[in-house]
Amino acid sequence: MAKMSEIGKVQQEATGVRIQLSPNVPVEPIKMMVARCATGACGCDCVQDVEAITVEETTHGPQIHVQGPFVSVESIAEAMTHCEIPDATTDQAASIPTHGSFAETRQAAIQEQYGHIAIMADQAGCGCGCGGAWADADSIGVQVGYTRDELASVPSGANLGLGCGNPLAMASLKPGETVLDLGSGAGLDCFLAADRVGELGRVIGVDMTPAMISRARQIAQSQGDRYANVEFRLGEIEHLPLSDGSVDVIISNCVINLSPNKRQVFQEAYRVLKSGGRLAISDIVATIDIPRQWRDDAALWTGCVAGAATIDELDTLLTNIGFAAVRIAPQSGSHEFIREWVPNTSLADYVVSAVIEAFKP
């Protein structure tokens, strides 16, 4: 155990926390301690959602940079208080990855899962949770908030039953607006948005899964000129392939919970929105902290539940980035379909589908 003042100076940064070590404090034991805490190896859950732990040599001595959306000065101080600093001569941390693998492993699993869905989706829908029971995609769509008329209006194959709400119901789209869909999948919400913004409007879908982009493009092309105002771009929602101030409305459906860096997602959203632009998002949020054993379960992450941030965390995050009129409203009845996603756990008691709205001043 150690006091933070004995270790060095800890400073909050946009991407996490930087630890400026005091003279004669060795780097490896401190890095190992943080890594063990981040993976739960020390029995503490003080430091969560770590994406990378790197070391930088500076003129003032070595600095340890702990990156992650929820890494804070307070969490590092708690880790130093409760977690033992391992002996640098042991190999107990040799198997603990400290450069990006926390996020990378989950992202690889997510990309593999949704790539498989894109390829196999003609067989059946699976729901955002894909909890094991295949079901009719239209039935799932109605369950989460779409009307049957909306679902019937889009091309066959666009609805994969992957949502947890209907962002179009709150987006109030107007003719001529430019709409961005974060995690656009096979294009359901993009095609619905295209009809609402009209020929003078524009819809851009961004997805990190090549198979999803390919599927969405093929569906759009099969409709001739009907969706000439829609395009699908391969990219990550943490690094949007769009210019600053180019979008009127951002929609998303059950995708942001999958990102290990939600701060970066919303910073990018803020960047590409025009002044006065708005968010209209359906997503899974946590009403109370999710226990560590579920947060570390890759299958529950890919199932849209274990990666959910709490309502308070999202509200603070959006406000600090600069969004105004933030509104996060849990949707009644969502516990029922979430239980179908995770039938063998009580995780559904910790999360709920919610509407997330805000605008850029």
KOLTORFI-246602 format. One record per residue (C-alpha): x, y, z; residue in three letters. Coordinates in nm, 3 decimals. Example, Ala and Ser with C-alpha at 12.3 -4.5 7.8 and 13.67 -1.06 7.14 Angstrom:
2
site X: 1.230 | Y: -0.450 | Z: 0.780 | type: Ala
site X: 1.367 | Y: -0.106 | Z: 0.714 | type: Ser
END
This chain:
361
site X: 0.000 | Y: 0.000 | Z: 0.000 | type: Met
site X: 0.119 | Y: 0.355 | Z: -0.061 | type: Ala
site X: 0.008 | Y: 0.714 | Z: -0.039 | type: Lys
site X: -0.026 | Y: 0.899 | Z: -0.365 | type: Met
site X: 0.201 | Y: 1.175 | Z: -0.236 | type: Ser
site X: 0.478 | Y: 0.916 | Z: -0.190 | type: Glu
site X: 0.446 | Y: 0.788 | Z: -0.547 | type: Ile
site X: 0.430 | Y: 1.116 | Z: -0.732 | type: Gly
site X: 0.197 | Y: 1.375 | Z: -0.880 | type: Lys
site X: -0.119 | Y: 1.259 | Z: -1.057 | type: Val
site X: -0.281 | Y: 1.484 | Z: -1.316 | type: Gln
site X: -0.615 | Y: 1.443 | Z: -1.495 | type: Gln
site X: -0.606 | Y: 1.467 | Z: -1.874 | type: Glu
site X: -0.867 | Y: 1.437 | Z: -2.147 | type: Ala
site X: -0.765 | Y: 1.078 | Z: -2.225 | type: Thr
site X: -0.707 | Y: 0.958 | Z: -1.869 | type: Gly
site X: -0.449 | Y: 1.022 | Z: -1.597 | type: Val
site X: -0.076 | Y: 1.099 | Z: -1.606 | type: Arg
site X: 0.143 | Y: 0.999 | Z: -1.309 | type: Ile
site X: 0.467 | Y: 1.195 | Z: -1.271 | type: Gln
site X: 0.675 | Y: 0.964 | Z: -1.052 | type: Leu
site X: 0.875 | Y: 1.102 | Z: -0.763 | type: Ser
site X: 1.257 | Y: 1.059 | Z: -0.773 | type: Pro
site X: 1.376 | Y: 0.705 | Z: -0.697 | type: Asn
site X: 1.027 | Y: 0.555 | Z: -0.743 | type: Val
site X: 1.066 | Y: 0.262 | Z: -0.988 | type: Pro
site X: 0.837 | Y: 0.254 | Z: -1.290 | type: Val
site X: 0.758 | Y: -0.114 | Z: -1.333 | type: Glu
site X: 0.604 | Y: -0.187 | Z: -0.991 | type: Pro
site X: 0.367 | Y: 0.111 | Z: -1.023 | type: Ile
site X: 0.272 | Y: 0.019 | Z: -1.378 | type: Lys
site X: 0.217 | Y: -0.341 | Z: -1.270 | type: Met
site X: 0.000 | Y: -0.234 | Z: -0.977 | type: Met
site X: -0.225 | Y: -0.024 | Z: -1.201 | type: Val
site X: -0.246 | Y: -0.305 | Z: -1.458 | type: Ala
site X: -0.339 | Y: -0.562 | Z: -1.193 | type: Arg
site X: -0.605 | Y: -0.329 | Z: -1.056 | type: Cys
site X: -0.742 | Y: -0.264 | Z: -1.406 | type: Ala
site X: -0.780 | Y: -0.636 | Z: -1.474 | type: Thr
site X: -0.923 | Y: -0.715 | Z: -1.130 | type: Gly
site X: -0.617 | Y: -0.929 | Z: -1.048 | type: Ala
site X: -0.568 | Y: -0.758 | Z: -0.712 | type: Cys
site X: -0.934 | Y: -0.796 | Z: -0.611 | type: Gly
site X: -1.001 | Y: -0.424 | Z: -0.647 | type: Cys
site X: -1.220 | Y: -0.255 | Z: -0.906 | type: Asp
site X: -1.087 | Y: 0.095 | Z: -0.842 | type: Cys
site X: -0.959 | Y: 0.155 | Z: -1.196 | type: Val
site X: -1.205 | Y: 0.054 | Z: -1.467 | type: Gln
site X: -1.217 | Y: 0.051 | Z: -1.849 | type: Asp
site X: -0.842 | Y: 0.102 | Z: -1.895 | type: Val
site X: -0.744 | Y: 0.113 | Z: -2.263 | type: Glu
site X: -0.366 | Y: 0.150 | Z: -2.236 | type: Ala
site X: -0.085 | Y: 0.199 | Z: -1.986 | type: Ile
site X: 0.223 | Y: 0.360 | Z: -2.136 | type: Thr
site X: 0.546 | Y: 0.507 | Z: -2.002 | type: Val
site X: 0.711 | Y: 0.826 | Z: -2.127 | type: Glu
site X: 1.055 | Y: 0.952 | Z: -2.031 | type: Glu
site X: 1.056 | Y: 1.328 | Z: -1.972 | type: Thr
site X: 1.308 | Y: 1.583 | Z: -1.846 | type: Thr
site X: 1.134 | Y: 1.557 | Z: -1.507 | type: His
site X: 1.162 | Y: 1.179 | Z: -1.498 | type: Gly
site X: 0.935 | Y: 0.895 | Z: -1.607 | type: Pro
site X: 0.560 | Y: 0.944 | Z: -1.644 | type: Gln
site X: 0.297 | Y: 0.671 | Z: -1.654 | type: Ile
site X: -0.006 | Y: 0.748 | Z: -1.870 | type: His
site X: -0.317 | Y: 0.547 | Z: -1.780 | type: Val
site X: -0.572 | Y: 0.592 | Z: -2.057 | type: Gln
site X: -0.944 | Y: 0.520 | Z: -2.037 | type: Gly
site X: -1.281 | Y: 0.697 | Z: -2.041 | type: Pro
site X: -1.342 | Y: 0.662 | Z: -1.667 | type: Phe
site X: -0.987 | Y: 0.672 | Z: -1.532 | type: Val
site X: -0.959 | Y: 0.955 | Z: -1.280 | type: Ser
site X: -0.722 | Y: 1.098 | Z: -1.020 | type: Val
site X: -0.957 | Y: 0.963 | Z: -0.753 | type: Glu
site X: -0.956 | Y: 0.609 | Z: -0.894 | type: Ser
site X: -0.575 | Y: 0.604 | Z: -0.911 | type: Ile
site X: -0.553 | Y: 0.733 | Z: -0.552 | type: Ala
site X: -0.792 | Y: 0.460 | Z: -0.439 | type: Glu
site X: -0.587 | Y: 0.196 | Z: -0.619 | type: Ala
site X: -0.270 | Y: 0.312 | Z: -0.445 | type: Met
site X: -0.448 | Y: 0.298 | Z: -0.110 | type: Thr
site X: -0.600 | Y: -0.049 | Z: -0.149 | type: His
site X: -0.371 | Y: -0.241 | Z: -0.386 | type: Cys
site X: -0.030 | Y: -0.383 | Z: -0.305 | type: Glu
site X: 0.260 | Y: -0.270 | Z: -0.519 | type: Ile
site X: 0.412 | Y: -0.591 | Z: -0.660 | type: Pro
site X: 0.779 | Y: -0.677 | Z: -0.645 | type: Asp
site X: 0.935 | Y: -0.571 | Z: -0.977 | type: Ala
site X: 1.154 | Y: -0.883 | Z: -0.971 | type: Thr
site X: 0.856 | Y: -1.120 | Z: -0.991 | type: Thr
site X: 0.677 | Y: -1.223 | Z: -1.308 | type: Asp
site X: 0.326 | Y: -1.190 | Z: -1.165 | type: Gln
site X: 0.240 | Y: -0.911 | Z: -1.409 | type: Ala
site X: 0.412 | Y: -1.059 | Z: -1.711 | type: Ala
site X: 0.082 | Y: -1.186 | Z: -1.848 | type: Ser
site X: -0.102 | Y: -0.861 | Z: -1.782 | type: Ile
site X: -0.121 | Y: -0.661 | Z: -2.107 | type: Pro
site X: -0.056 | Y: -0.290 | Z: -2.068 | type: Thr
site X: -0.090 | Y: -0.146 | Z: -2.415 | type: His
site X: -0.436 | Y: -0.129 | Z: -2.556 | type: Gly
site X: -0.535 | Y: -0.495 | Z: -2.525 | type: Ser
site X: -0.822 | Y: -0.432 | Z: -2.283 | type: Phe
site X: -1.005 | Y: -0.239 | Z: -2.550 | type: Ala
site X: -0.860 | Y: -0.423 | Z: -2.849 | type: Glu
site X: -0.976 | Y: -0.768 | Z: -2.735 | type: Thr
site X: -1.330 | Y: -0.646 | Z: -2.686 | type: Arg
site X: -1.332 | Y: -0.456 | Z: -3.014 | type: Gln
site X: -1.207 | Y: -0.759 | Z: -3.204 | type: Ala
site X: -1.484 | Y: -0.970 | Z: -3.050 | type: Ala
site X: -1.744 | Y: -0.706 | Z: -3.137 | type: Ile
site X: -1.625 | Y: -0.680 | Z: -3.496 | type: Gln
site X: -1.624 | Y: -1.058 | Z: -3.536 | type: Glu
site X: -1.972 | Y: -1.093 | Z: -3.385 | type: Gln
site X: -2.137 | Y: -0.828 | Z: -3.600 | type: Tyr
site X: -1.950 | Y: -0.935 | Z: -3.911 | type: Gly
site X: -2.097 | Y: -1.281 | Z: -3.861 | type: His
site X: -2.444 | Y: -1.131 | Z: -3.814 | type: Ile
site X: -2.411 | Y: -0.932 | Z: -4.136 | type: Ala
site X: -2.321 | Y: -1.244 | Z: -4.330 | type: Ile
site X: -2.573 | Y: -1.480 | Z: -4.169 | type: Met
site X: -2.857 | Y: -1.235 | Z: -4.109 | type: Ala
site X: -3.072 | Y: -1.357 | Z: -4.396 | type: Asp
site X: -3.147 | Y: -1.660 | Z: -4.182 | type: Gln
site X: -3.305 | Y: -1.475 | Z: -3.887 | type: Ala
site X: -3.278 | Y: -1.174 | Z: -3.658 | type: Gly
site X: -3.103 | Y: -1.204 | Z: -3.324 | type: Cys
site X: -3.168 | Y: -0.889 | Z: -3.122 | type: Gly
site X: -2.898 | Y: -0.651 | Z: -3.002 | type: Cys
site X: -2.812 | Y: -0.890 | Z: -2.722 | type: Gly
site X: -2.789 | Y: -1.195 | Z: -2.950 | type: Cys
site X: -2.839 | Y: -1.393 | Z: -2.633 | type: Gly
site X: -2.873 | Y: -1.721 | Z: -2.815 | type: Gly
site X: -3.237 | Y: -1.728 | Z: -2.923 | type: Ala
site X: -3.285 | Y: -1.629 | Z: -3.288 | type: Trp
site X: -3.610 | Y: -1.447 | Z: -3.354 | type: Ala
site X: -3.799 | Y: -1.258 | Z: -3.622 | type: Asp
site X: -3.632 | Y: -0.920 | Z: -3.684 | type: Ala
site X: -3.959 | Y: -0.738 | Z: -3.742 | type: Asp
site X: -4.101 | Y: -0.866 | Z: -3.414 | type: Ser
site X: -3.788 | Y: -0.742 | Z: -3.237 | type: Ile
site X: -3.822 | Y: -0.407 | Z: -3.416 | type: Gly
site X: -4.179 | Y: -0.360 | Z: -3.295 | type: Val
site X: -4.077 | Y: -0.465 | Z: -2.945 | type: Gln
site X: -3.810 | Y: -0.194 | Z: -2.923 | type: Val
site X: -4.024 | Y: 0.086 | Z: -3.068 | type: Gly
site X: -4.061 | Y: 0.081 | Z: -3.447 | type: Tyr
site X: -4.402 | Y: 0.074 | Z: -3.612 | type: Thr
site X: -4.484 | Y: -0.202 | Z: -3.858 | type: Arg
site X: -4.534 | Y: 0.064 | Z: -4.124 | type: Asp
site X: -4.179 | Y: 0.190 | Z: -4.069 | type: Glu
site X: -4.035 | Y: -0.160 | Z: -4.091 | type: Leu
site X: -4.236 | Y: -0.238 | Z: -4.404 | type: Ala
site X: -4.109 | Y: 0.079 | Z: -4.573 | type: Ser
site X: -3.740 | Y: -0.021 | Z: -4.577 | type: Val
site X: -3.577 | Y: -0.272 | Z: -4.815 | type: Pro
site X: -3.563 | Y: -0.636 | Z: -4.719 | type: Ser
site X: -3.253 | Y: -0.722 | Z: -4.519 | type: Gly
site X: -3.201 | Y: -0.375 | Z: -4.370 | type: Ala
site X: -3.358 | Y: -0.463 | Z: -4.036 | type: Asn
site X: -3.142 | Y: -0.711 | Z: -3.848 | type: Leu
site X: -3.323 | Y: -0.675 | Z: -3.517 | type: Gly
site X: -3.019 | Y: -0.518 | Z: -3.350 | type: Leu
site X: -3.169 | Y: -0.212 | Z: -3.185 | type: Gly
site X: -3.285 | Y: -0.123 | Z: -2.835 | type: Cys
site X: -3.510 | Y: 0.167 | Z: -2.935 | type: Gly
site X: -3.616 | Y: 0.388 | Z: -3.224 | type: Asn
site X: -3.399 | Y: 0.702 | Z: -3.252 | type: Pro
site X: -3.610 | Y: 0.829 | Z: -3.543 | type: Leu
site X: -3.907 | Y: 0.866 | Z: -3.309 | type: Ala
site X: -3.733 | Y: 1.153 | Z: -3.128 | type: Met
site X: -3.505 | Y: 1.292 | Z: -3.399 | type: Ala
site X: -3.768 | Y: 1.525 | Z: -3.552 | type: Ser
site X: -3.587 | Y: 1.519 | Z: -3.884 | type: Leu
site X: -3.660 | Y: 1.796 | Z: -4.133 | type: Lys
site X: -3.625 | Y: 1.806 | Z: -4.512 | type: Pro
site X: -3.277 | Y: 1.913 | Z: -4.619 | type: Gly
site X: -3.095 | Y: 1.810 | Z: -4.300 | type: Glu
site X: -2.772 | Y: 1.609 | Z: -4.291 | type: Thr
site X: -2.798 | Y: 1.304 | Z: -4.064 | type: Val
site X: -2.516 | Y: 1.086 | Z: -3.930 | type: Leu
site X: -2.586 | Y: 0.735 | Z: -3.798 | type: Asp
site X: -2.322 | Y: 0.601 | Z: -3.557 | type: Leu
site X: -2.293 | Y: 0.226 | Z: -3.606 | type: Gly
site X: -2.530 | Y: 0.209 | Z: -3.901 | type: Ser
site X: -2.531 | Y: -0.168 | Z: -3.943 | type: Gly
site X: -2.731 | Y: -0.283 | Z: -4.244 | type: Ala
site X: -2.885 | Y: 0.061 | Z: -4.286 | type: Gly
site X: -3.230 | Y: 0.046 | Z: -4.121 | type: Leu
site X: -3.220 | Y: 0.389 | Z: -3.958 | type: Asp
site X: -3.035 | Y: 0.544 | Z: -4.251 | type: Cys
site X: -3.307 | Y: 0.436 | Z: -4.494 | type: Phe
site X: -3.581 | Y: 0.562 | Z: -4.262 | type: Leu
site X: -3.396 | Y: 0.892 | Z: -4.221 | type: Ala
site X: -3.347 | Y: 0.928 | Z: -4.597 | type: Ala
site X: -3.721 | Y: 0.935 | Z: -4.658 | type: Asp
site X: -3.762 | Y: 1.209 | Z: -4.397 | type: Arg
site X: -3.484 | Y: 1.445 | Z: -4.505 | type: Val
site X: -3.580 | Y: 1.408 | Z: -4.871 | type: Gly
site X: -3.378 | Y: 1.465 | Z: -5.187 | type: Glu
site X: -3.224 | Y: 1.785 | Z: -5.052 | type: Leu
site X: -3.108 | Y: 1.608 | Z: -4.737 | type: Gly
site X: -2.821 | Y: 1.368 | Z: -4.683 | type: Arg
site X: -2.767 | Y: 1.060 | Z: -4.466 | type: Val
site X: -2.427 | Y: 0.914 | Z: -4.375 | type: Ile
site X: -2.388 | Y: 0.580 | Z: -4.200 | type: Gly
site X: -2.060 | Y: 0.492 | Z: -4.029 | type: Val
site X: -1.978 | Y: 0.138 | Z: -3.918 | type: Asp
site X: -1.650 | Y: -0.034 | Z: -3.830 | type: Met
site X: -1.752 | Y: -0.374 | Z: -3.968 | type: Thr
site X: -1.669 | Y: -0.423 | Z: -4.337 | type: Pro
site X: -1.937 | Y: -0.689 | Z: -4.379 | type: Ala
site X: -2.204 | Y: -0.451 | Z: -4.249 | type: Met
site X: -2.091 | Y: -0.171 | Z: -4.480 | type: Ile
site X: -2.093 | Y: -0.409 | Z: -4.774 | type: Ser
site X: -2.441 | Y: -0.532 | Z: -4.688 | type: Arg
site X: -2.583 | Y: -0.180 | Z: -4.646 | type: Ala
site X: -2.430 | Y: -0.061 | Z: -4.974 | type: Arg
site X: -2.568 | Y: -0.361 | Z: -5.162 | type: Gln
site X: -2.915 | Y: -0.299 | Z: -5.022 | type: Ile
site X: -2.901 | Y: 0.070 | Z: -5.119 | type: Ala
site X: -2.779 | Y: -0.011 | Z: -5.470 | type: Gln
site X: -3.057 | Y: -0.266 | Z: -5.515 | type: Ser
site X: -3.310 | Y: 0.017 | Z: -5.483 | type: Gln
site X: -3.188 | Y: 0.215 | Z: -5.782 | type: Gly
site X: -3.198 | Y: 0.591 | Z: -5.718 | type: Asp
site X: -3.431 | Y: 0.571 | Z: -5.420 | type: Arg
site X: -3.143 | Y: 0.616 | Z: -5.173 | type: Tyr
site X: -2.919 | Y: 0.841 | Z: -5.378 | type: Ala
site X: -2.894 | Y: 1.067 | Z: -5.073 | type: Asn
site X: -2.747 | Y: 0.788 | Z: -4.853 | type: Val
site X: -2.386 | Y: 0.676 | Z: -4.825 | type: Glu
site X: -2.212 | Y: 0.428 | Z: -4.598 | type: Phe
site X: -1.856 | Y: 0.483 | Z: -4.477 | type: Arg
site X: -1.624 | Y: 0.234 | Z: -4.309 | type: Leu
site X: -1.486 | Y: 0.387 | Z: -3.992 | type: Gly
site X: -1.483 | Y: 0.395 | Z: -3.615 | type: Glu
site X: -1.724 | Y: 0.611 | Z: -3.419 | type: Ile
site X: -1.426 | Y: 0.718 | Z: -3.205 | type: Glu
site X: -1.258 | Y: 0.858 | Z: -3.519 | type: His
site X: -1.534 | Y: 0.975 | Z: -3.751 | type: Leu
site X: -1.452 | Y: 1.012 | Z: -4.121 | type: Pro
site X: -1.634 | Y: 1.347 | Z: -4.143 | type: Leu
site X: -1.532 | Y: 1.712 | Z: -4.141 | type: Ser
site X: -1.597 | Y: 1.955 | Z: -3.857 | type: Asp
site X: -1.942 | Y: 2.111 | Z: -3.831 | type: Gly
site X: -2.092 | Y: 1.911 | Z: -4.116 | type: Ser
site X: -2.391 | Y: 1.737 | Z: -3.956 | type: Val
site X: -2.731 | Y: 1.857 | Z: -3.832 | type: Asp
site X: -2.842 | Y: 1.545 | Z: -3.644 | type: Val
site X: -2.663 | Y: 1.241 | Z: -3.504 | type: Ile
site X: -2.862 | Y: 0.925 | Z: -3.447 | type: Ile
site X: -2.748 | Y: 0.590 | Z: -3.309 | type: Ser
site X: -2.917 | Y: 0.273 | Z: -3.194 | type: Asn
site X: -2.762 | Y: 0.047 | Z: -2.930 | type: Cys
site X: -2.403 | Y: 0.105 | Z: -3.043 | type: Val
site X: -2.225 | Y: 0.355 | Z: -2.817 | type: Ile
site X: -2.244 | Y: 0.114 | Z: -2.522 | type: Asn
site X: -2.008 | Y: -0.111 | Z: -2.723 | type: Leu
site X: -1.732 | Y: 0.151 | Z: -2.731 | type: Ser
site X: -1.462 | Y: 0.135 | Z: -2.463 | type: Pro
site X: -1.399 | Y: 0.509 | Z: -2.508 | type: Asn
site X: -1.732 | Y: 0.687 | Z: -2.482 | type: Lys
site X: -1.568 | Y: 1.021 | Z: -2.414 | type: Arg
site X: -1.396 | Y: 1.004 | Z: -2.752 | type: Gln
site X: -1.723 | Y: 0.904 | Z: -2.922 | type: Val
site X: -1.907 | Y: 1.207 | Z: -2.789 | type: Phe
site X: -1.613 | Y: 1.441 | Z: -2.848 | type: Gln
site X: -1.617 | Y: 1.332 | Z: -3.211 | type: Glu
site X: -1.994 | Y: 1.376 | Z: -3.223 | type: Ala
site X: -1.954 | Y: 1.729 | Z: -3.088 | type: Tyr
site X: -1.684 | Y: 1.803 | Z: -3.344 | type: Arg
site X: -1.885 | Y: 1.703 | Z: -3.651 | type: Val
site X: -2.212 | Y: 1.861 | Z: -3.539 | type: Leu
site X: -2.302 | Y: 2.205 | Z: -3.662 | type: Lys
site X: -2.383 | Y: 2.474 | Z: -3.408 | type: Ser
site X: -2.740 | Y: 2.399 | Z: -3.306 | type: Gly
site X: -2.700 | Y: 2.035 | Z: -3.412 | type: Gly
site X: -2.850 | Y: 1.765 | Z: -3.194 | type: Arg
site X: -2.817 | Y: 1.410 | Z: -3.067 | type: Leu
site X: -3.106 | Y: 1.162 | Z: -3.089 | type: Ala
site X: -2.975 | Y: 0.833 | Z: -2.954 | type: Ile
site X: -3.123 | Y: 0.509 | Z: -2.826 | type: Ser
site X: -2.879 | Y: 0.309 | Z: -2.616 | type: Asp
site X: -2.833 | Y: 0.083 | Z: -2.317 | type: Ile
site X: -2.735 | Y: 0.264 | Z: -1.996 | type: Val
site X: -2.668 | Y: 0.144 | Z: -1.644 | type: Ala
site X: -2.891 | Y: 0.255 | Z: -1.360 | type: Thr
site X: -2.637 | Y: 0.129 | Z: -1.104 | type: Ile
site X: -2.272 | Y: 0.024 | Z: -1.133 | type: Asp
site X: -2.228 | Y: -0.304 | Z: -1.320 | type: Ile
site X: -2.023 | Y: -0.561 | Z: -1.121 | type: Pro
site X: -1.671 | Y: -0.623 | Z: -1.241 | type: Arg
site X: -1.723 | Y: -0.989 | Z: -1.338 | type: Gln
site X: -1.980 | Y: -0.882 | Z: -1.597 | type: Trp
site X: -1.780 | Y: -0.585 | Z: -1.724 | type: Arg
site X: -1.492 | Y: -0.821 | Z: -1.802 | type: Asp
site X: -1.712 | Y: -1.067 | Z: -1.993 | type: Asp
site X: -1.648 | Y: -1.019 | Z: -2.368 | type: Ala
site X: -1.974 | Y: -1.194 | Z: -2.461 | type: Ala
site X: -2.176 | Y: -0.955 | Z: -2.247 | type: Leu
site X: -1.991 | Y: -0.660 | Z: -2.404 | type: Trp
site X: -2.074 | Y: -0.777 | Z: -2.755 | type: Thr
site X: -2.430 | Y: -0.830 | Z: -2.634 | type: Gly
site X: -2.472 | Y: -0.454 | Z: -2.573 | type: Cys
site X: -2.501 | Y: -0.471 | Z: -2.195 | type: Val
site X: -2.173 | Y: -0.500 | Z: -2.003 | type: Ala
site X: -2.023 | Y: -0.185 | Z: -2.157 | type: Gly
site X: -2.308 | Y: 0.045 | Z: -2.056 | type: Ala
site X: -2.211 | Y: 0.364 | Z: -1.872 | type: Ala
site X: -2.427 | Y: 0.490 | Z: -1.588 | type: Thr
site X: -2.678 | Y: 0.767 | Z: -1.646 | type: Ile
site X: -2.482 | Y: 1.001 | Z: -1.418 | type: Asp
site X: -2.155 | Y: 0.926 | Z: -1.599 | type: Glu
site X: -2.309 | Y: 1.000 | Z: -1.938 | type: Leu
site X: -2.479 | Y: 1.317 | Z: -1.816 | type: Asp
site X: -2.151 | Y: 1.448 | Z: -1.672 | type: Thr
site X: -1.957 | Y: 1.342 | Z: -1.982 | type: Leu
site X: -2.191 | Y: 1.515 | Z: -2.226 | type: Leu
site X: -2.209 | Y: 1.830 | Z: -2.016 | type: Thr
site X: -1.831 | Y: 1.854 | Z: -1.974 | type: Asn
site X: -1.779 | Y: 1.815 | Z: -2.348 | type: Ile
site X: -2.008 | Y: 2.113 | Z: -2.407 | type: Gly
site X: -2.349 | Y: 1.970 | Z: -2.493 | type: Phe
site X: -2.653 | Y: 2.155 | Z: -2.363 | type: Ala
site X: -3.003 | Y: 2.046 | Z: -2.261 | type: Ala
site X: -2.882 | Y: 1.693 | Z: -2.190 | type: Val
site X: -3.168 | Y: 1.451 | Z: -2.137 | type: Arg
site X: -3.130 | Y: 1.080 | Z: -2.059 | type: Ile
site X: -3.467 | Y: 0.912 | Z: -2.014 | type: Ala
site X: -3.499 | Y: 0.538 | Z: -1.935 | type: Pro
site X: -3.763 | Y: 0.365 | Z: -2.144 | type: Gln
site X: -4.032 | Y: 0.172 | Z: -1.962 | type: Ser
site X: -4.067 | Y: -0.190 | Z: -2.057 | type: Gly
site X: -3.710 | Y: -0.234 | Z: -2.180 | type: Ser
site X: -3.614 | Y: -0.468 | Z: -1.895 | type: His
site X: -3.829 | Y: -0.734 | Z: -2.055 | type: Glu
site X: -3.643 | Y: -0.757 | Z: -2.384 | type: Phe
site X: -3.304 | Y: -0.708 | Z: -2.217 | type: Ile
site X: -3.375 | Y: -1.015 | Z: -2.003 | type: Arg
site X: -3.412 | Y: -1.211 | Z: -2.326 | type: Glu
site X: -3.059 | Y: -1.101 | Z: -2.424 | type: Trp
site X: -2.900 | Y: -1.222 | Z: -2.096 | type: Val
site X: -3.132 | Y: -1.499 | Z: -1.978 | type: Pro
site X: -2.888 | Y: -1.666 | Z: -1.740 | type: Asn
site X: -2.786 | Y: -1.360 | Z: -1.536 | type: Thr
site X: -2.950 | Y: -1.082 | Z: -1.336 | type: Ser
site X: -2.764 | Y: -0.821 | Z: -1.542 | type: Leu
site X: -3.095 | Y: -0.691 | Z: -1.678 | type: Ala
site X: -3.161 | Y: -0.547 | Z: -1.331 | type: Asp
site X: -2.863 | Y: -0.315 | Z: -1.376 | type: Tyr
site X: -2.934 | Y: -0.173 | Z: -1.721 | type: Val
site X: -3.214 | Y: -0.018 | Z: -1.922 | type: Val
site X: -3.272 | Y: 0.119 | Z: -2.270 | type: Ser
site X: -3.275 | Y: 0.497 | Z: -2.270 | type: Ala
site X: -3.330 | Y: 0.797 | Z: -2.493 | type: Val
site X: -3.026 | Y: 1.029 | Z: -2.499 | type: Ile
site X: -3.082 | Y: 1.381 | Z: -2.629 | type: Glu
site X: -2.865 | Y: 1.693 | Z: -2.630 | type: Ala
site X: -2.762 | Y: 1.976 | Z: -2.861 | type: Phe
site X: -2.446 | Y: 2.165 | Z: -2.948 | type: Lys
site X: -2.484 | Y: 2.536 | Z: -2.863 | type: Pro
END
